[in-house]
Amino acid sequence: MEQTIRSLAQSVCGAGADEAALLEALCGAAVRRWRGRLREGLTAEDCGTAFACAAAFTAAADMMAGGGGDVASFTAGQVSVKGRTAAETAALAGSLRQAAEELMAPYTEPGDFAFLGVPG
């Protein structure tokens, strides 16, 4: 399962070969995090493909969040290349984390709890 998660995460975030060790560590951390949140009596296998996708999305989001300092765009002669800005990357990472939460909602205990809109 770990190889599948690593492959999915690499596809999502576009990590290169030089980032393989970091991505592998982030995938391992994501697997441990999701396993720790599973409802009592459930295993990763009980979640079907949702577990692998959620772990991959989480690892990819972590990889993207740590990538700061990338050039947003540059021009060389008549060729222009535009990448994602830091804000766009952060928004994409947040969307991946939200998607992971939604995939795993039926199988996990809530990851955080907050009172919203409660007068103080």
Contacts in CASP RR format, 6 or more apart in sequence:
PFRMAT RR
TARGET T0000
AUTHOR 0000-0000-0000
METHOD contacts of the structure
MODEL  1
MEQTIRSLAQSVCGAGADEAALLEALCGAAVRRWRGRLREGLTAEDCGTA
FACAAAFTAAADMMAGGGGDVASFTAGQVSVKGRTAAETAALAGSLRQAA
EELMAPYTEPGDFAFLGVPG
1 31 0 8 1.000
1 44 0 8 1.000
1 51 0 8 1.000
1 52 0 8 1.000
2 27 0 8 1.000
2 28 0 8 1.000
2 31 0 8 1.000
4 52 0 8 1.000
4 56 0 8 1.000
5 27 0 8 1.000
5 28 0 8 1.000
5 30 0 8 1.000
5 31 0 8 1.000
5 52 0 8 1.000
5 55 0 8 1.000
5 56 0 8 1.000
5 59 0 8 1.000
6 23 0 8 1.000
6 24 0 8 1.000
6 27 0 8 1.000
6 56 0 8 1.000
6 59 0 8 1.000
8 52 0 8 1.000
8 53 0 8 1.000
8 56 0 8 1.000
8 60 0 8 1.000
9 15 0 8 1.000
9 23 0 8 1.000
9 26 0 8 1.000
9 27 0 8 1.000
9 30 0 8 1.000
9 55 0 8 1.000
9 56 0 8 1.000
9 57 0 8 1.000
9 59 0 8 1.000
9 60 0 8 1.000
9 63 0 8 1.000
10 16 0 8 1.000
10 20 0 8 1.000
10 23 0 8 1.000
12 56 0 8 1.000
12 57 0 8 1.000
12 60 0 8 1.000
12 96 0 8 1.000
13 23 0 8 1.000
13 59 0 8 1.000
13 60 0 8 1.000
13 61 0 8 1.000
13 63 0 8 1.000
13 64 0 8 1.000
15 22 0 8 1.000
15 23 0 8 1.000
15 60 0 8 1.000
15 63 0 8 1.000
19 63 0 8 1.000
22 63 0 8 1.000
23 59 0 8 1.000
23 63 0 8 1.000
26 59 0 8 1.000
26 62 0 8 1.000
26 63 0 8 1.000
27 55 0 8 1.000
27 56 0 8 1.000
27 59 0 8 1.000
28 55 0 8 1.000
28 59 0 8 1.000
29 59 0 8 1.000
29 62 0 8 1.000
30 54 0 8 1.000
30 55 0 8 1.000
30 56 0 8 1.000
30 58 0 8 1.000
30 59 0 8 1.000
30 62 0 8 1.000
31 44 0 8 1.000
31 55 0 8 1.000
33 58 0 8 1.000
34 44 0 8 1.000
34 51 0 8 1.000
34 54 0 8 1.000
34 55 0 8 1.000
34 58 0 8 1.000
34 100 0 8 1.000
34 104 0 8 1.000
34 108 0 8 1.000
35 44 0 8 1.000
37 104 0 8 1.000
37 108 0 8 1.000
37 109 0 8 1.000
37 111 0 8 1.000
38 44 0 8 1.000
38 46 0 8 1.000
38 47 0 8 1.000
38 107 0 8 1.000
38 108 0 8 1.000
38 109 0 8 1.000
39 107 0 8 1.000
39 108 0 8 1.000
39 109 0 8 1.000
42 107 0 8 1.000
44 51 0 8 1.000
45 51 0 8 1.000
46 107 0 8 1.000
47 54 0 8 1.000
47 104 0 8 1.000
47 107 0 8 1.000
50 103 0 8 1.000
50 104 0 8 1.000
50 106 0 8 1.000
50 107 0 8 1.000
51 104 0 8 1.000
51 107 0 8 1.000
53 100 0 8 1.000
53 103 0 8 1.000
54 99 0 8 1.000
54 100 0 8 1.000
54 101 0 8 1.000
54 103 0 8 1.000
54 104 0 8 1.000
55 100 0 8 1.000
57 96 0 8 1.000
57 97 0 8 1.000
57 99 0 8 1.000
57 100 0 8 1.000
57 103 0 8 1.000
58 96 0 8 1.000
58 97 0 8 1.000
58 100 0 8 1.000
60 93 0 8 1.000
60 96 0 8 1.000
61 92 0 8 1.000
61 93 0 8 1.000
61 94 0 8 1.000
61 96 0 8 1.000
61 97 0 8 1.000
61 100 0 8 1.000
62 93 0 8 1.000
64 89 0 8 1.000
64 92 0 8 1.000
64 93 0 8 1.000
64 96 0 8 1.000
65 89 0 8 1.000
65 90 0 8 1.000
65 93 0 8 1.000
67 89 0 8 1.000
68 86 0 8 1.000
68 89 0 8 1.000
69 86 0 8 1.000
70 83 0 8 1.000
70 84 0 8 1.000
70 86 0 8 1.000
70 89 0 8 1.000
71 83 0 8 1.000
72 82 0 8 1.000
72 83 0 8 1.000
72 84 0 8 1.000
72 85 0 8 1.000
72 86 0 8 1.000
73 80 0 8 1.000
73 81 0 8 1.000
73 82 0 8 1.000
73 83 0 8 1.000
74 80 0 8 1.000
74 81 0 8 1.000
75 81 0 8 1.000
84 92 0 8 1.000
101 111 0 8 1.000
END
